[in-house]
């Protein structure tokens, strides 16, 4: 389950990166509005998915 959620997070993150790149390109107003909406949806999906995942302590290689 956690692996599936991590895969979903990676997918959403990849989509966000692509949408940000698209927003830097030459787009019509309609295209820009569509991409901005999709970007907001992806960010919301990440927030929702992150809230459902258990918190895990980060591994710090400098502490032992």
Contact map, one row per residue, 1 for C-alpha under 8 A:
1111100000000000000000000000000000000000000000000000000000000000
1111110000000000000000000000000000000000000000000000100000000000
1111111000000000000000000000000000000000000000000000000000000000
1111111100000000000000000000000000000000000000000000000000000000
1111111110000000000000000000000000000000000000001000100000000000
0111111111000000000000000000000000000000000000000000000000000000
0011111111100000000000000000000000000000000000000000000000000000
0001111111110000000000000000000000000000000000000000000000000000
0000111111111000000000000000000000000000000001001100000000000000
0000011111111100000000000000000000000000000000000000000000000000
0000001111111110000000000000000000000000000000000000000000000000
0000000111111111000000000000000000000000011011000000000000000000
0000000011111111100000000000000000000000010001000000000000000000
0000000001111111110000000000000000000000000000000000000000000000
0000000000111111111000000000000000000010010000000000000000000000
0000000000011111111100000000000000000010011000000000000000000000
0000000000001111111110000000000000000000000000000000000000000000
0000000000000111111111000000000000000000000000000000000000000000
0000000000000011111111100000000000110110000000000000000000000000
0000000000000001111111110000000000000010000000000000000000000000
0000000000000000111111111000000000000000000000000000000000000000
0000000000000000011111111110000000100000000000000000000000000000
0000000000000000001111111110000100110000000000000000000000000000
0000000000000000000111111100000000000000000000000000000000000000
0000000000000000000011111110000000000000000000000000000000000000
0000000000000000000001111111000000000000000000000000000000000000
0000000000000000000001101111111100000000000000000000000000000000
0000000000000000000000000111111100000000000000000000000000000000
0000000000000000000000000011111110000000000000000000000000000000
0000000000000000000000000011111111000000000000000000000000000000
0000000000000000000000000011111111100000000000000000000000000000
0000000000000000000000100011111111110000000000000000000000000000
0000000000000000000000000000111111111000000000000000000000000000
0000000000000000000000000000011111111100000000000000000000000000
0000000000000000001001100000001111111110000000000000000000000000
0000000000000000001000100000000111111111000000000000000000000000
0000000000000000000000000000000011111111100000000000000000000000
0000000000000000001000000000000001111111110000000000000000000000
0000000000000011001100000000000000111111111000000000000000000000
0000000000000000000000000000000000011111111100000000000000000000
0000000000000000000000000000000000001111111110000000000000000000
0000000000011011000000000000000000000111111111000000000000000000
0000000000010001000000000000000000000011111111100000000000000000
0000000000000000000000000000000000000001111111110000000000000000
0000000000010000000000000000000000000000111111111000000000000000
0000000010011000000000000000000000000000011111111100000000000000
0000000000000000000000000000000000000000001111111110000000000000
0000000000000000000000000000000000000000000111111111000000000000
0000100010000000000000000000000000000000000011111111100000000000
0000000010000000000000000000000000000000000001111111100000000000
0000000000000000000000000000000000000000000000111111110000000000
0000000000000000000000000000000000000000000000011111110000000000
0100100000000000000000000000000000000000000000001111111000000000
0000000000000000000000000000000000000000000000000011111100000000
0000000000000000000000000000000000000000000000000000111110000000
0000000000000000000000000000000000000000000000000000011111000000
0000000000000000000000000000000000000000000000000000001111100000
0000000000000000000000000000000000000000000000000000000111110000
0000000000000000000000000000000000000000000000000000000011111000
0000000000000000000000000000000000000000000000000000000001111110
0000000000000000000000000000000000000000000000000000000000111111
0000000000000000000000000000000000000000000000000000000000011111
0000000000000000000000000000000000000000000000000000000000011111
0000000000000000000000000000000000000000000000000000000000001111
